[in-house]
Amino acid sequence: MPREEVRFMRLLVFFDLPVKTKKERRYATRFRNFLLKDGYQMVQLSVYSRVCRGQDMVDRHLRRLKDNLPPSGCVRVLQVTDKQYGRMQILIGAKNPTEAVATEQLLLF
């Protein structure tokens, strides 16, 4: 790959956080708010996605995620190319209008 060519990546964050106590709900809300403030978009209730320009940006956001993890629960991250993300199929339901906007924003870079 030529040095000038930059590959756009997607980070997908999947999480299952405990919300039985008030303290656990507060941690879960803080984590969701962090994701939104850090540029992630909600794909589903506990699945968030973010566009990253190149591996350096992916590494930076992985560090930020690790710094903002809640004390308990399960958080997983999957890194895919933007092309792979675009091949995702929705099997039931409708595409969220914000998903179409995210793809168009990518073209503006």
Backbone as a printed PyTorch tensor [residue, N CA C, xyz], in Angstrom:
tensor([[[  0.8450,  -1.1730,   0.0000],
         [  0.0000,   0.0000,   0.0000],
         [  0.8950,   1.2430,   0.0000]],

        [[  0.6520,   2.1710,  -0.9190],
         [  1.4610,   3.3950,  -0.9500],
         [  1.3480,   4.1690,   0.3540]],

        [[  2.4130,   4.8410,   0.7020],
         [  2.4470,   5.5810,   1.9580],
         [  1.3670,   6.6680,   2.0190]],

        [[  1.0410,   7.2880,   0.8620],
         [  0.0670,   8.3800,   0.8400],
         [ -1.3700,   7.8800,   1.0510]],

        [[ -1.6050,   6.5980,   0.7350],
         [ -2.9570,   6.0570,   0.8480],
         [ -3.2830,   5.7800,   2.3170]],

        [[ -4.3880,   6.3290,   2.7680],
         [ -4.8080,   6.1410,   4.1590],
         [ -6.0300,   5.2390,   4.1720]],

        [[ -5.9940,   4.2560,   5.0300],
         [ -7.1160,   3.3200,   5.1320],
         [ -8.0410,   3.7540,   6.2660]],

        [[ -9.3070,   3.8970,   5.9340],
         [-10.3030,   4.2250,   6.9400],
         [-10.7560,   2.9410,   7.6160]],

        [[-10.8080,   2.9840,   8.9270],
         [-11.1820,   1.8310,   9.7270],
         [-12.4090,   2.1680,  10.5680]],

        [[-13.0840,   1.1470,  11.0230],
         [-14.1920,   1.2980,  11.9570],
         [-13.8490,   0.5380,  13.2240]],

        [[-14.1010,   1.1710,  14.3330],
         [-14.0260,   0.4840,  15.6160],
         [-15.4520,   0.2070,  16.0520]],

        [[-15.7360,  -1.0410,  16.3330],
         [-17.0440,  -1.4300,  16.8580],
         [-16.8600,  -1.8060,  18.3170]],

        [[-17.6210,  -1.1820,  19.1840],
         [-17.5410,  -1.4490,  20.6170],
         [-18.8350,  -2.1420,  21.0370]],

        [[-18.6980,  -3.3380,  21.5810],
         [-19.8340,  -4.1150,  22.0810],
         [-19.6880,  -4.1950,  23.5960]],

        [[-20.7600,  -3.9530,  24.3210],
         [-20.6110,  -4.0440,  25.7700],
         [-21.8680,  -4.5860,  26.4290]],

        [[-21.6390,  -5.2310,  27.5420],
         [-22.6980,  -5.7520,  28.4020],
         [-22.3060,  -5.3640,  29.8200]],

        [[-22.9420,  -4.3220,  30.3230],
         [-22.5700,  -3.7850,  31.6290],
         [-23.6790,  -4.0400,  32.6400]],

        [[-23.3000,  -4.3400,  33.8800],
         [-24.3150,  -4.5420,  34.9210],
         [-25.0120,  -3.2260,  35.2520]],

        [[-26.3190,  -3.2910,  35.4820],
         [-27.1020,  -2.0810,  35.8030],
         [-28.1040,  -2.3510,  36.9250]],

        [[-27.7590,  -3.2670,  37.8310],
         [-28.6900,  -3.6110,  38.9170],
         [-28.7130,  -2.5610,  40.0150]],

        [[-27.5740,  -2.0030,  40.3420],
         [-27.5270,  -1.0020,  41.4110],
         [-27.4030,   0.3970,  40.8020]],

        [[-27.6490,   1.3910,  41.6340],
         [-27.5370,   2.7800,  41.1820],
         [-26.1020,   3.0950,  40.7460]],

        [[-25.1360,   2.5800,  41.4720],
         [-23.7290,   2.8130,  41.1440],
         [-23.3720,   2.1900,  39.7890]],

        [[-23.8570,   0.9630,  39.5320],
         [-23.5930,   0.2960,  38.2540],
         [-24.2420,   1.0560,  37.0920]],

        [[-25.4630,   1.5470,  37.2940],
         [-26.1350,   2.3380,  36.2540],
         [-25.3640,   3.6120,  35.9650]],

        [[-24.8050,   4.2260,  37.0000],
         [-24.0210,   5.4510,  36.8210],
         [-22.7640,   5.1660,  35.9880]],

        [[-22.0660,   4.0500,  36.2680],
         [-20.8900,   3.6710,  35.4830],
         [-21.2640,   3.3870,  34.0230]],

        [[-22.3760,   2.6900,  33.8130],
         [-22.8110,   2.3710,  32.4520],
         [-23.1630,   3.6470,  31.6840]],

        [[-23.8390,   4.5760,  32.3400],
         [-24.2040,   5.8450,  31.7030],
         [-22.9600,   6.6590,  31.3780]],

        [[-22.0090,   6.6990,  32.2930],
         [-20.7530,   7.4180,  32.0300],
         [-20.0300,   6.8350,  30.8190]],

        [[-20.0180,   5.5040,  30.7090],
         [-19.3390,   4.8700,  29.5930],
         [-20.0370,   5.2080,  28.2760]],

        [[-21.3590,   5.1260,  28.2530],
         [-22.1060,   5.4930,  27.0370],
         [-21.8730,   6.9520,  26.6680]],

        [[-21.8990,   7.8220,  27.6480],
         [-21.6660,   9.2490,  27.3850],
         [-20.2500,   9.4860,  26.8650]],

        [[-19.2710,   8.7650,  27.4120],
         [-17.9060,   8.8750,  26.9040],
         [-17.8640,   8.4980,  25.4250]],

        [[-18.5040,   7.3710,  25.0670],
         [-18.5000,   6.9260,  23.6760],
         [-19.0950,   7.9970,  22.7570]],

        [[-20.2090,   8.5730,  23.1580],
         [-20.8510,   9.5960,  22.3290],
         [-19.9670,  10.8380,  22.1930]],

        [[-19.3760,  11.2750,  23.2880],
         [-18.5110,  12.4600,  23.2470],
         [-17.2360,  12.1990,  22.4480]],

        [[-16.8210,  10.9430,  22.3730],
         [-15.5960,  10.5910,  21.6510],
         [-15.8600,  10.3020,  20.1780]],

        [[-17.0670,  10.5640,  19.7110],
         [-17.3630,  10.4440,  18.2880],
         [-17.9730,   9.1310,  17.8460]],

        [[-18.3620,   8.2930,  18.7710],
         [-19.0100,   7.0330,  18.4120],
         [-20.4870,   7.2890,  18.1320]],

        [[-21.0500,   6.4520,  17.2730],
         [-22.4810,   6.5080,  17.0000],
         [-23.1040,   5.1870,  17.4130]],

        [[-24.2990,   5.2650,  17.9740],
         [-24.9710,   4.0530,  18.4140],
         [-25.4830,   3.2880,  17.1980]],

        [[-25.0800,   2.0200,  17.0670],
         [-25.5620,   1.1470,  16.0110],
         [-26.7690,   0.3770,  16.5330]],

        [[-26.6400,  -0.1330,  17.7370],
         [-27.7150,  -0.7850,  18.4700],
         [-27.5460,  -0.4050,  19.9270]],

        [[-28.4040,  -0.9070,  20.7770],
         [-28.4240,  -0.4650,  22.1680],
         [-27.0490,  -0.5350,  22.8420]],

        [[-26.3320,  -1.6240,  22.6980],
         [-25.0150,  -1.7550,  23.3330],
         [-23.9130,  -1.9740,  22.3080]],

        [[-24.0930,  -1.4050,  21.1220],
         [-23.1000,  -1.4980,  20.0560],
         [-22.8780,  -0.0970,  19.4940]],

        [[-21.6330,   0.3510,  19.5400],
         [-21.2890,   1.6890,  19.0450],
         [-20.1860,   1.5670,  18.0010]],

        [[-20.1610,   2.5050,  17.0630],
         [-19.2050,   2.4720,  15.9640],
         [-18.5510,   3.8360,  15.7940]],

        [[-17.2820,   3.8070,  15.3660],
         [-16.5560,   5.0530,  15.1350],
         [-15.6330,   4.8950,  13.9390]],

        [[-15.5790,   5.9230,  13.0940],
         [-14.6600,   5.9380,  11.9530],
         [-13.3030,   6.4390,  12.4340]],

        [[-12.2400,   5.7670,  11.9940],
         [-10.8830,   6.1910,  12.3150],
         [-10.0950,   6.2740,  11.0170]],

        [[ -9.2770,   7.2920,  10.9110],
         [ -8.4540,   7.4830,   9.7120],
         [ -7.0530,   6.9450,   9.9900]],

        [[ -6.8270,   5.6990,   9.6160],
         [ -5.5150,   5.0920,   9.7850],
         [ -5.3420,   4.3770,  11.1110]],

        [[ -4.3030,   3.5330,  11.1510],
         [ -4.0390,   2.7120,  12.3370],
         [ -3.6150,   3.5430,  13.5450]],

        [[ -2.9350,   4.6620,  13.3210],
         [ -2.5320,   5.5110,  14.4470],
         [ -3.7460,   6.0150,  15.2170]],

        [[ -4.7780,   6.4210,  14.4880],
         [ -5.9970,   6.9110,  15.1370],
         [ -6.7270,   5.7680,  15.8460]],

        [[ -6.7140,   4.5760,  15.2550],
         [ -7.3130,   3.4100,  15.9030],
         [ -6.6200,   3.1520,  17.2340]],

        [[ -5.2930,   3.1560,  17.2270],
         [ -4.5320,   2.9110,  18.4630],
         [ -4.8270,   3.9690,  19.5200]],

        [[ -4.9370,   5.2220,  19.0930],
         [ -5.2410,   6.3140,  20.0290],
         [ -6.6050,   6.1070,  20.6820]],

        [[ -7.6020,   5.7130,  19.8900],
         [ -8.9410,   5.5210,  20.4540],
         [ -9.0370,   4.2530,  21.2930]],

        [[ -8.2520,   3.2510,  20.9760],
         [ -8.2140,   2.0690,  21.8390],
         [ -7.6590,   2.4300,  23.2120]],

        [[ -6.6110,   3.2670,  23.2390],
         [ -6.0710,   3.7260,  24.5370],
         [ -7.1260,   4.5220,  25.3040]],

        [[ -7.8470,   5.4030,  24.6060],
         [ -8.8890,   6.2010,  25.2660],
         [ -9.9850,   5.3020,  25.8230]],

        [[-10.3630,   4.2600,  25.0730],
         [-11.3640,   3.3130,  25.5660],
         [-10.8720,   2.6330,  26.8400]],

        [[ -9.6350,   2.1620,  26.8330],
         [ -9.0740,   1.4770,  27.9990],
         [ -9.0270,   2.3940,  29.2150]],

        [[ -8.7860,   3.6750,  28.9820],
         [ -8.7420,   4.6390,  30.0870],
         [-10.1190,   4.9490,  30.6600]],

        [[-11.1820,   4.6350,  29.9210],
         [-12.5320,   4.9830,  30.3530],
         [-13.4270,   3.7730,  30.5870]],

        [[-12.8290,   2.6070,  30.7760],
         [-13.6200,   1.4000,  31.0100],
         [-14.3030,   1.4460,  32.3740]],

        [[-15.5270,   0.9320,  32.4510],
         [-16.1740,   0.8070,  33.7640],
         [-15.4950,  -0.3020,  34.5720]],

        [[-15.6660,  -0.3120,  35.8910],
         [-14.9530,  -1.2890,  36.7230],
         [-15.4080,  -2.7340,  36.5220]],

        [[-16.6220,  -2.9610,  36.0100],
         [-17.0940,  -4.3390,  35.8060],
         [-17.9080,  -4.4220,  34.5210]],

        [[-18.1930,  -5.6430,  34.1280],
         [-18.9380,  -5.8640,  32.8950],
         [-18.0130,  -6.3790,  31.8100]],

        [[-18.5230,  -6.4150,  30.5930],
         [-17.7720,  -6.9530,  29.4610],
         [-17.8030,  -5.9360,  28.3240]],

        [[-16.6290,  -5.5240,  27.8660],
         [-16.5040,  -4.5920,  26.7420],
         [-15.5740,  -5.2380,  25.7230]],

        [[-16.0400,  -5.3230,  24.4820],
         [-15.2440,  -5.9050,  23.4010],
         [-15.1250,  -4.8940,  22.2740]],

        [[-14.0000,  -4.9330,  21.5630],
         [-13.7640,  -4.0180,  20.4510],
         [-13.3730,  -4.8360,  19.2290]],

        [[-13.9790,  -4.5030,  18.1030],
         [-13.6570,  -5.1420,  16.8360],
         [-13.2350,  -4.0590,  15.8570]],

        [[-12.1160,  -4.2730,  15.1970],
         [-11.6030,  -3.3300,  14.2060],
         [-11.8300,  -3.9220,  12.8190]],

        [[-12.5310,  -3.1850,  11.9510],
         [-12.7720,  -3.6280,  10.5740],
         [-12.4970,  -2.4590,   9.6320]],

        [[-12.2610,  -2.7730,   8.3630],
         [-12.1040,  -1.6910,   7.3970],
         [-13.4680,  -1.0830,   7.1250]],

        [[-13.4700,   0.1390,   6.6210],
         [-14.7380,   0.7950,   6.3260],
         [-15.4800,   0.0440,   5.2160]],

        [[-14.7420,  -0.5590,   4.3140],
         [-15.3610,  -1.3430,   3.2350],
         [-16.0700,  -2.5650,   3.8160]],

        [[-15.4320,  -3.2350,   4.7740],
         [-16.0690,  -4.3830,   5.4190],
         [-17.3130,  -3.9460,   6.1800]],

        [[-17.2240,  -2.8220,   6.8650],
         [-18.3770,  -2.3080,   7.6130],
         [-19.5350,  -2.0060,   6.6570]],

        [[-19.2160,  -1.4530,   5.4850],
         [-20.2400,  -1.1260,   4.5020],
         [-20.9470,  -2.3370,   3.9430]],

        [[-20.3200,  -3.5000,   4.0600],
         [-20.9440,  -4.7330,   3.5790],
         [-21.8640,  -5.3690,   4.6130]],

        [[-22.0180,  -4.7420,   5.7700],
         [-22.9080,  -5.2590,   6.7970],
         [-24.3330,  -5.3180,   6.2430]],

        [[-25.0270,  -6.3770,   6.5580],
         [-26.4080,  -6.5260,   6.1050],
         [-27.3540,  -6.3780,   7.2810]],

        [[-28.4210,  -5.6540,   7.0560],
         [-29.4710,  -5.5420,   8.0650],
         [-30.5340,  -6.5580,   7.6850]],

        [[-30.7590,  -7.5290,   8.5400],
         [-31.6530,  -8.6330,   8.1980],
         [-33.0990,  -8.3790,   8.5860]],

        [[-33.3070,  -7.4950,   9.5380],
         [-34.6740,  -7.1540,   9.9260],
         [-34.6590,  -5.7190,  10.4250]],

        [[-35.7370,  -5.0090,  10.1960],
         [-35.7920,  -3.6150,  10.6070],
         [-35.3310,  -2.7020,   9.4870]],

        [[-35.1140,  -1.4720,   9.8180],
         [-34.7270,  -0.4790,   8.8130],
         [-33.4040,   0.1540,   9.1970]],

        [[-32.7140,   0.6970,   8.2140],
         [-31.4600,   1.4000,   8.4500],
         [-31.7550,   2.6990,   9.1820]],

        [[-30.9850,   2.9760,  10.1950],
         [-31.1150,   4.2080,  10.9610],
         [-30.6410,   5.3840,  10.0930]],

        [[-31.3670,   6.5000,  10.0570],
         [-30.9480,   7.6430,   9.2290],
         [-29.5390,   8.1470,   9.5450]],

        [[-29.0740,   8.0130,  10.7720],
         [-27.7260,   8.4860,  11.1120],
         [-26.6570,   7.6190,  10.4810]],

        [[-26.9730,   6.3720,  10.1470],
         [-25.9940,   5.5050,   9.4920],
         [-25.6600,   6.0310,   8.1000]],

        [[-26.6610,   6.5010,   7.3760],
         [-26.4270,   7.0400,   6.0340],
         [-25.5750,   8.3000,   6.1110]],

        [[-25.7940,   9.1290,   7.1150],
         [-25.0200,  10.3510,   7.2970],
         [-23.5650,  10.0310,   7.5730]],

        [[-23.3150,   9.0160,   8.3850],
         [-21.9360,   8.6490,   8.7340],
         [-21.1480,   8.2570,   7.4990]],

        [[-21.7570,   7.5160,   6.5920],
         [-21.0680,   7.1130,   5.3750],
         [-20.7690,   8.3160,   4.4920]],

        [[-21.7130,   9.2370,   4.3850],
         [-21.4970,  10.4340,   3.5940],
         [-20.3990,  11.3020,   4.1900]],

        [[-20.3140,  11.3690,   5.5070],
         [-19.2760,  12.1580,   6.1450],
         [-17.9010,  11.6000,   5.8080]],

        [[-17.8120,  10.3100,   5.6650],
         [-16.5530,   9.6780,   5.3420],
         [-16.0450,  10.1720,   3.9880]],

        [[-16.9270,  10.4250,   3.0600],
         [-16.5420,  10.8730,   1.7460],
         [-15.9930,  12.2930,   1.7550]],

        [[-16.2620,  13.0570,   2.7970],
         [-15.8030,  14.4320,   2.8630],
         [-14.3300,  14.5510,   3.1980]],

        [[-13.6970,  13.4940,   3.7260],
         [-12.2960,  13.5680,   4.1260],
         [-11.4200,  13.8020,   2.9700]]])
